[in-house]
Amino acid sequence: MKQVLIMPVLATALFVAACGDGPTTVDTRAQVRFFNVVWNATGSIGFTMNGQFATGSALAYAQSTQTCSTLDAGTTSFGIGLANAGGTALSGPTLATLNDQTIAAGGDYTVLAGGNVIHPSVVLLDNSFSGTLGTNQAAVRFVNLAASSEFPFTVLKGTAGSGSTTVVQSNIAFRSATPFSSVTSGSNAYSIMYGQDIAISGNDATLNLQGGTVTTIVIVRNPLTGNFNLVAVPSC
């Protein structure tokens, strides 16, 4: 007798809950952060997605968007150009495009603009990390966007000339990125080499990585001093 009474009540309760809450909508849109290191631009660089200006994407040199933009899964084309004075649209035609890129549902991406403004490049990086990060671990990779550099870079873990170092990745060409590697969070010293010379080392190449984060480190060149720098761009 108990079973006959309980089951209908349970079924009714489930039905009411379903009707009251309505269908659950799963957001399948992807997210993207933009980053600019285009040399010799007269102002900010702006980004477009499928020809539409991405709000908040007018960026000065070595700047990334504070928040990520959302985009639908599927095929997307990205473009860059000079932003207008208000930072609300491009002031002229696109300077470079990256067409027909496949965007995964729920994906996390970084779009980077680099090179000389006369002949800039657009790079799309997928921020997916296949491993598992502990609370005291972080994922990090390096990408070479140091314009006017004739040499590929080698990334070393450790400080060159001060203790032992290990090679993370050799011969990173312009627009190329290393795979992600997981490291212990906190202070991590690196050295960036071009040929036999040190581009960056010591304090300038020591990263403070927070646990559980996924970060892209961009190797750039200061257009005023000619010195190399590292810029951290977090995933979305």
N, C-alpha and C positions, 0 to 999 in steps of 0.2 A: 504494500500500500504506500509506503514511504517513497518508493521509486516512482510511482505513478504521479505523486504530487510534486516532487522536487523537479523532475525533468521539464515539465511545462513551464514552471516558474522561471527556471534558468534560461530556457529558450526565449521567454518573453523579455527577460532582463537584457539579454544579448541583443535582441532586436531593437529595444528602446535605445540602448547605448549606440548602436550603429546608426539609427535614425537621428539621434541628437547630435552626434559628433560629425556626421557627414563623411564623405570619402576623404581619405588622407591623400594629399597631393605631394608627390615626391619631386623635389626640384632637381632636374637633370642638367641644369645649365652648368657650364664650365666657368672658371675664373681665370683672369689674366692680369698680370702686372706689367707695366711698361717702364723701360729704362733707356736713357739717351746718352750716348757719347759720340755724337757727330761733330767732327772738327769743322772749324771755320764757318759755322752758321752765324748769321747776323742777329739772330734772336733765338727764341725757343723752338724746339722741334715738337710737332704734334703728331698723333697717331690716329689712324682710321681703321675701322673694321667693316669690311664689305662696303667701303666707300663712305661710311658714316663716321663723323668725328667722334672719338672716344672722350666723353666728358672728363675733364681734369687731367688730360694727357699732354698738355703743353708743358714741356720740361726743359729746364736749363741743362747745361752740360753736367754729366755725372749725377743726374737726378733721376729718381724713380717715383712712380705714383705712390701716394700715401695709402690709397685704398685700391683694391682690385676691381676691375670691371667684369661684368658677367656677359656671357655670350652663349648662344644656343649650340648644342652639339651638332656636328655635321661638317660641312666644308666652309671654311672662312678664308678670306683674303685680307691681309694686313698691309697698310701703307703708311708712309711717313712724308712729312713736308714741313715747310716753315709755318709756324702758328701765327695767327693774327695778334695784334696788340692786346686784345682782350682775352686771348687764350681760349677762344670758343670755337674756332674753326681754322682750317688751313688758309693761308693768305694767297695761295697760288696752287699750281698743280702739284701732284704727288711727285716726290723726288725718287722714291724707290718703292717697290711692292714685293710682297711675298704671297703668291697666289695659290689658291686651292689647297689650303692646309686642312688636314683632317683633325677635328676637335672632338675628343671623347666626352661622353656624358659625365658630368661631375669632375672633369679634369682640372688640373692646376698647371698654368703655363706662365712663362715669362717671354715677352717680346722685347728684343733689344735692337736699338739703332746705333750703328757705328760707321766708321770710315769718314772720309772727307765729304763735305757737303756737295762737292762737285760730282762725286760718285759714291754715295752712301750705300750701306747694306742693311738689310733687316734679317734678324735671326730669331727663330722660334725655338724655345727650349721647353721640354716637358719636365715638370717638377716631380713626377711620380718617383717614389722611392720604394723599391721592392722589398727592402729589408725591414726589420723590426727595430725600433729605437727604444732603448731603455730611458729612464728618467735622467740618467747621467750621460746620455749619448746624443750626438748631433750628426746630421748628414751634411756634407759640404762638397762642392765641386768648383772647378775653375774654368773660366771661359776667356779666350784671348780676343779683346777688342781694342788693343793698343795700335791705333792707326799710325801710319808712317814708320812702323817697325818692320825691318827687313828680315828679322830673325824669328823662327818659331821659339816658343818658350818651353822650359822644363821646370816643373814644380817639384820642389824637394820638401819633405817634412823635416823640420829642424832648421837651425840657423847655420848657414854656410860659414865655414871658417871658425865655428865655435861649437865643438862637439860633433857627434855623429849625425848624419842625415840619411834619409831614404828617399828614393825616387817615387813620386806619386804618379807622374805622367811625363813622358818626354815628347818633344817636337809637337807642341800644340800650335797649329797654324792659326792664322787670322780667321775669326768666326767659328773656330772649333772649341769644343768643351770636353773636359774630362768626365768620366763617369763619377757618380756620387760615391763617396767613401764615408763610412761611419767612424767617428772619433769620439774620444772622451770629451764631454763638454767642459767649458772653461777656457783657459788660455792655451792656444795652440800656435806654435811658431812654425812658419814656413819660409822658404826662400824661392824666389823666382829668378831663373837664370836665362840669359840669352847668349848662346854660344858658351864661352868660358867665363863670361862676365856676369856679375850679380846685378840684376835689375832692381830687386827689392829684397831686403832681408832685415833682421833685427826687429826693432819695435814697429817699424812700418809694415812688417809682414806678420805680425802676431795678431791672431784673431781671437776674440772672446765669444765663444759659441755657446748659446743657451741650450740646455737639455731639451730634446724632443723637437728641435727645429730643423728645417731643411733650407739651406742657404746656398745661393750662387755667388761666388766671388769673381768679380769682373776685373781682369787686368787691363788698366787703361793708362793713357799717357797724358799728362797735364799739358794742354795746348800753350800755356804761357811759359812754363819753365822747361818743358821737355822731359821732366822726371816721370817715372812710372809710379802708379798708385794702385792700390787694391780698394774696390768698392763692394760692399756687401749688399746683395739684393735678396730679401727674404721671399720665400714662397707665399702664396696666398693663404 
